[in-house]
Amino acid sequence: MTRILIAEDEERIVSFLEKGLRAAGYTTLAVSDGIDALSLARDDSFDLLILDLGLPGIAGQEVLQRMRSRGEQMPVIILTARAGVDDAVRGFEGGADDYVVKPFRFEELLARVRVRLRGAPAAESAVLRAGDVTLDLRTRRAAVGERMVELTAREFALLENLLRHAGQVLSREQLLSHVWGYDFDPGSNVVDVYIRYLRKKLGADVVETVRGMGYRLRTDR
Ligand code: CA
């Protein structure tokens, strides 16, 4: 079981992170200040720390410095507001492994988490597949059977999300938060618009509409 410690004081970001990381199969624990973060951040209890720089108690930067000075090697991904990017870059000198600028898409954070947890060569296949739809994460190419399909970055992210949950129903809200990020207006119809784009490119029956619930990528084509 891979355990991730989240040190973040903004509740909606914590719930956004916990939902997404748990859905991706990780165990999470969240703390909202730097004092708790520092006391829990021990190599033997967590595999990775997601650390907000602007934490009450002890600031993220100092949490990181104290961890590294007591010899802890746990990977750390910093979360920072755009105005704090300079601090985040300084975070690398303080021993951070990566940083993500708020607001961020969940997939962006998840990709970094996966990279940091992957000490050994990737166990995960680079090609996602369901029915005759394939998506190569390395070359960033999609195909239906033998036919190659050009996707925009957002279409790619949406298809990746659907493929990772092929056969399951994903609600608009889930897709919105996974692909567009937590700052997106929940009343937006952008998910429906992009599902239409995907259907146009991949075939109308690739994504099913489950009335009142959301969308499902078919696995039986
Ligand atoms: Ca904060």
Residues whose N, C-alpha, C, O or C-beta is under 5 A from the ligand:
A	BS01	CA	D9 D52 G54 L55
